[in-house]
Amino acid sequence: MRRWFTTDLGWKLFSLILAVGIWLAVHQSLGRTENAAVLVSGEKQATYENLPVLVVATAADVRDFRVLPDTVAVTVSGSEVALAGLQSSQIRAVVDLTGTDLTNLLRPVDVSLPPGVSLLNVEPSEVKVIVPPPKKP
């Protein structure tokens, strides 16, 4: 049994160090972001904060819906040229209330972006919808 441990001891130590190094590299790269987004070389990231959340409802529903929080932060990626020309007004954060039951007050935020730009993260990803009572005629 002792011979099994001492034979090729250098290779065994090298393998152990290499395995620990690989584990650390993978563990750190997965811990950096929840989305684990892989950026293609040449792509950049940008974060746009305080973007207003728009509420979309049916035309028949004239209530004044509100959302909390009413702004979100959006992290996007794209080529340097695409991000250089990107303005915050081109990013739309929307909560869609059409055709759904309003019992669930937490709704996901949908983000639309121009071509060439990819969504990485929305913070917060859900907002609370405040439903006022219907207006009386």
N, C-alpha and C positions, 0 to 999 in steps of 0.2 A: 504494500500500500504506500509506503514511504517513497518508493522508487517512482510511483505514478505521479506524485506531487513534484518531485525534484527533476524529473526528466523534462527537458526543454523549458526550463523555468523562465528564461528570457522571453520566449515566444508567448508563454502564458501571461506574463506580466504586461507585455506589449498589447495583447488582445484585451486584457482587462482595462487598461488605460484607454484604448481606442473605444471600447464599448461604453465606458463612462462618458467620454467626450461626445460621442454620438447622442447618447441619452440626454446630456445637458443641452446640446444644441437644439434638439427636437423639442424638449420641454420648454426652453426659453422662447422659441419661435411660436409655439402654440399659446403660451401664456401672455404674449404681447397684445393680442387682440381677440375679441370674442368671435369675430367673423372669419378669422384666419384667411383673409383675402390675399391672393397671390397677385402681386403687381408685375406686369410685363416690364422688361427693361425699357427705360425711357419714359415710363409713366410716373406721374407725380400725384400727390394727394393734396387736397385742400378742404378746409372746414369752413362752412358758412353758418354763422350763428344768428340767433334772433330772427329767423325766417317766420313770417306769420303763417298760421294754420288756417286754411280756408275751409268752410263748412259747405258741403253740397247737399241740398235737400230737394224734395219735389216742389214744383211750382204751386201745388195745391196747399202745401204746408207752409204757412206764412209766419210761423213762430220764429222768434229771434234766438236761435241756438247759439250757445257759447261753448268754448272748450277750455279746459285747464290742463296744462299750461297752454297759453295761446301762441307760443313761439317754440320752435324746435331748432336744433343744431344738426346740420347735414354734412357728412363727410363723403367726398366724392373723389374719384380718380380718373385720370385721363392723360392724354399727351400734354406736353408743356404748352403747345399752341392752343389746344382746346381749352385748357384751364386759364390761359392768359386772356382769352376773349370772353370767358364765362362771367356773367354778372349775377348777383343774387336775385335779381328780378326774373331771371330765366329758370329759376328753380321753384317749383310749385309743390307745397306740402298741403295735402287735402285729406279731409275726413269725409267719407261718403256715407250719408244717412238715407239715401234713396232705397226704397224697396226693402227696408229692414225693420225689424221690431226694435223699438227704443227701450227695451227693458235692460239690455246690456249697456251700461253707461261707459265702459272702457272700449274705445274703438281704435283700430290701427291707423297709423298715419301713412298714406300713400304719397310717394314722391315721384314727380315726373321731371325728367331731365332732357336737355337737348342731345342730339346724336353725338357720339364720340366721348360721352361722359358716363361713367358707371357709378352707381350708388354703392358705398361701402357701409355706411351706418347712419341711423337716424336716432337722435337722442332727445326726448324719450320716443320710443317706438309706438307707444299708445298714449292717448289723451282721454281725459274724462269729459264726457258730454253733459252739459247742463241743459236740461229740457224745461223750458218755461211752460206754463199752462197755455192751452189754446186760447187765442183771442176771441172774445165774444163779439158777434156782429152788432 
